[in-house]
Amino acid sequence: MVKILMHGCNGAMGQVISSIVQQDKDAQITAGVDITGVQKNDYPVFTSLEDCKEEVDVIIDFASAKAVDHLLDYSKEHKIPVVLCTTGLSEEQIKKVGETSKETAVLRSANMSLGINLLLKIVQEAAKILAAADFDIEIVEKHHNQKIDAPSGTALALADSINDALDQAYHYKYDRSAERVKRDKKEIGIQAVRGGSIVGEHDVIFAGRDEVITFQHTAYSKAIFGKGAVAAAKFLKGKEPGLYNMSHVIG
């Protein structure tokens, strides 16, 4: 049984994870932290980390970037592993994540979905074979019309995973309208689509002569990210200090 402190428990993802854990016999949320202090579930909620006196094994964070610095300081001081799901961190905060991981276990990933992280491994292996056979590589990502960043962090993670397999030999092309030139063989095209309420869809296309191979992942709800976070918390319990990601969870 892993005992979880849910940081940002009253947010959308905090509530999704609370619902998931209620159905999981191997996990329990023993406390939540939220700036509102409102109790929405059957666990106590505190307005600060310091107020929480409950026993916890792992912290799951789905709060905000502005709360990450204090969370990392608390995790480091109390030697409590943390699953860091908040995005939009600054370069300074990313550096602090690395420093904190020297004192306690920290798991951070661009996408918490188990499926996406399996896809990262699959496209990496595919790239080693198909790029050598002169296949062009394109990534198309689709999200809802409220998403601000483009391309998505997951699309960039997919591109980075592919490029790692190719010894960083490829460059990324985000917009072909700026110049009228033939496609470079050593590029990975990344295109963003925004519309409606699309939760998330990523296509990785390997286009060769007379054949096309497409790897696709579709997210139908935010629950997939919550399930991944809970799986990560189970993995992180009792782990030695270090910086982990979802590839360690599925590997």
Secondary structure, DSSP 4 states (H G I P E B T S, - for coil): -EEEEEETTTSHHHHHHHHHHHT-TTEEEEEEE-TT----SSS-EESSGGG--S--SEEEE-S-GGGHHHHHHHHHHHT--EEE------HHHHHHHHHHTTTSEEEE-S---HHHHHHHHHHHHHHHHHTTTT-EEEEEEEE-TT--SSS-HHHHHHHHHHHHHTTT--EEE--STT---PPPTTEEEEEEEE-TT--EEEEEEEEETTEEEEEEEEE-STHHHHHHHHHHHHHHTTPPSEEE-HHHHH-
